[in-house]
Amino acid sequence: MTSFDDVYKNFLSKVTDDMYMELSPEDTVGLLNDLLLGSLHYFEFPRQNIYDLDLDTQYFMIDLTTEEQNIIATYMIVEWLGYQLASVENVRMKYSGSDFKFTSQANHMQKLLQLKKDYERLGFKLQRLYKRRRADNKGIMRSTFGDIMKPIEGA
């Protein structure tokens, strides 16, 4: 089993947002939970049932690989950026000091949209790599190219 906390740590290592320091631990976990659950549908063809969850204990009922956790955390960033774009309060520009160049909210939103698209592309790329390789019993990554023409089990 993999704890949601493991995926949260992966996500938080990629994102810096002062908002999380201002929230209570319970509110932070609630937001992270929403981001995690919202990100799962982006994962097109996981090798395991990532929807087998215990929401009470905050666990995946499977052992996620580091690669799977990274893909989910990347899509959590996509969800997080979507929240940023959807919330006027979070999009409102904050400036301090003369070192910052003034830009419009529209320009800021455009940059957030581009960043969101960049993370969507990154998640897509990570999934392609995930599908094209698999660790053998020694932990060495091998191509899955030979699996393309095999019949699907149970079909």
C-alpha positions as CSV (number, residue, x, y, z in Angstrom):
1,M,0.0,0.0,0.0
2,T,1.1,3.5,-0.7
3,S,0.2,6.4,1.5
4,F,-1.2,9.6,0.0
5,D,1.5,11.4,2.0
6,D,4.2,9.8,-0.2
7,V,2.5,11.4,-3.3
8,Y,1.9,14.7,-1.4
9,K,5.6,14.9,-0.6
10,N,6.5,14.4,-4.2
11,F,4.1,17.2,-5.2
12,L,5.2,19.6,-2.5
13,S,8.8,19.1,-3.5
14,K,7.9,20.5,-6.9
15,V,5.7,23.4,-5.8
16,T,6.3,26.4,-3.6
17,D,3.3,28.2,-2.4
18,D,3.2,30.3,0.8
19,M,-0.5,29.5,1.0
20,Y,0.3,26.0,2.5
21,M,2.3,27.7,5.3
22,E,-0.8,29.8,6.2
23,L,-3.3,26.9,6.3
24,S,-3.9,24.5,9.2
25,P,-2.5,20.9,8.7
26,E,-6.1,19.7,8.2
27,D,-6.9,22.3,5.5
28,T,-3.6,21.5,3.8
29,V,-4.3,17.8,3.7
30,G,-7.8,18.5,2.4
31,L,-6.5,20.6,-0.5
32,L,-3.8,18.0,-1.3
33,N,-6.4,15.3,-1.2
34,D,-8.6,17.2,-3.7
35,L,-5.6,17.8,-6.0
36,L,-4.6,14.1,-5.8
37,L,-8.1,12.8,-6.6
38,G,-8.5,15.4,-9.4
39,S,-5.2,14.3,-10.9
40,L,-5.9,10.6,-11.2
41,H,-8.1,10.8,-14.4
42,Y,-5.1,12.2,-16.3
43,F,-3.2,8.9,-15.9
44,E,-4.4,7.2,-19.0
45,F,-3.2,3.6,-18.7
46,P,-1.7,2.8,-15.3
47,R,-0.4,-0.7,-14.9
48,Q,-2.3,-0.9,-11.6
49,N,-5.7,0.1,-10.4
50,I,-4.9,3.6,-9.0
51,Y,-8.6,4.0,-8.2
52,D,-8.4,1.3,-5.5
53,L,-8.3,3.8,-2.6
54,D,-9.1,3.9,1.1
55,L,-10.1,7.5,1.6
56,D,-10.5,7.0,5.3
57,T,-6.9,5.9,5.9
58,Q,-5.5,8.0,2.9
59,Y,-3.9,5.0,1.2
60,F,-3.7,3.5,-2.3
61,M,-4.5,-0.2,-1.8
62,I,-1.6,-1.0,-4.1
63,D,2.1,-0.3,-4.0
64,L,2.8,2.6,-6.4
65,T,6.2,2.8,-8.1
66,T,8.2,6.0,-7.8
67,E,7.4,6.5,-11.5
68,E,3.7,6.3,-10.9
69,Q,3.9,8.6,-7.9
70,N,5.8,11.1,-10.0
71,I,3.2,11.0,-12.8
72,I,0.4,11.6,-10.3
73,A,2.3,14.4,-8.6
74,T,3.0,16.1,-12.0
75,Y,-0.7,16.0,-12.7
76,M,-1.4,17.4,-9.2
77,I,0.6,20.4,-10.4
78,V,-1.7,20.7,-13.4
79,E,-4.7,20.6,-11.1
80,W,-3.1,23.2,-8.8
81,L,-2.4,25.5,-11.7
82,G,-6.0,25.1,-12.7
83,Y,-7.0,26.3,-9.2
84,Q,-4.7,29.2,-9.5
85,L,-6.3,30.3,-12.8
86,A,-9.8,29.7,-11.5
87,S,-9.4,31.8,-8.4
88,V,-9.3,35.6,-8.7
89,E,-7.8,35.9,-5.2
90,N,-4.9,33.6,-6.1
91,V,-4.3,35.2,-9.4
92,R,-4.2,38.7,-8.0
93,M,-0.7,40.0,-8.5
94,K,1.3,40.9,-5.4
95,Y,4.2,43.3,-5.8
96,S,6.7,44.6,-3.3
97,G,9.8,46.7,-3.8
98,S,11.1,48.4,-6.9
99,D,12.9,45.3,-8.2
100,F,9.7,43.8,-9.6
101,K,8.5,44.8,-13.1
102,F,4.8,45.6,-13.3
103,T,2.8,43.3,-15.6
104,S,-0.9,43.0,-16.1
105,Q,-3.1,40.3,-14.6
106,A,-3.9,39.1,-18.1
107,N,-0.2,38.6,-18.8
108,H,0.2,36.8,-15.5
109,M,-2.7,34.5,-16.3
110,Q,-1.3,33.9,-19.8
111,K,2.0,32.7,-18.2
112,L,0.1,30.5,-15.8
113,L,-1.8,29.0,-18.7
114,Q,1.4,28.3,-20.5
115,L,2.9,26.7,-17.4
116,K,-0.2,24.5,-17.0
117,K,0.2,23.4,-20.7
118,D,3.9,22.7,-20.1
119,Y,3.1,20.4,-17.1
120,E,0.4,18.7,-19.1
121,R,3.0,17.9,-21.8
122,L,5.4,16.8,-19.2
123,G,2.8,14.4,-17.7
124,F,2.1,13.1,-21.1
125,K,5.8,12.5,-21.8
126,L,6.2,10.8,-18.4
127,Q,3.3,8.5,-19.3
128,R,4.8,7.6,-22.6
129,L,8.1,6.7,-21.0
130,Y,6.2,4.7,-18.4
131,K,4.4,2.7,-21.1
132,R,7.6,2.1,-23.2
133,R,9.7,0.6,-20.4
134,R,9.4,-1.8,-17.6
135,A,11.9,-2.9,-14.9
136,D,13.0,-6.5,-15.2
137,N,13.5,-8.8,-12.2
138,K,16.9,-7.2,-11.6
139,G,15.5,-3.7,-11.7
140,I,17.0,-2.9,-15.1
141,M,14.7,-0.9,-17.4
142,R,13.8,-2.8,-20.5
143,S,11.8,-1.7,-23.6
144,T,8.2,-2.9,-23.8
145,F,8.4,-2.7,-27.6
146,G,8.0,-6.5,-27.9
147,D,4.7,-6.4,-26.0
148,I,3.0,-4.4,-28.7
149,M,1.9,-7.3,-30.8
150,K,1.0,-9.6,-27.9
151,P,-2.8,-10.3,-27.5
152,I,-4.4,-8.5,-24.5
153,E,-5.0,-10.9,-21.6
154,G,-8.7,-11.6,-21.1
155,A,-9.8,-10.1,-24.4
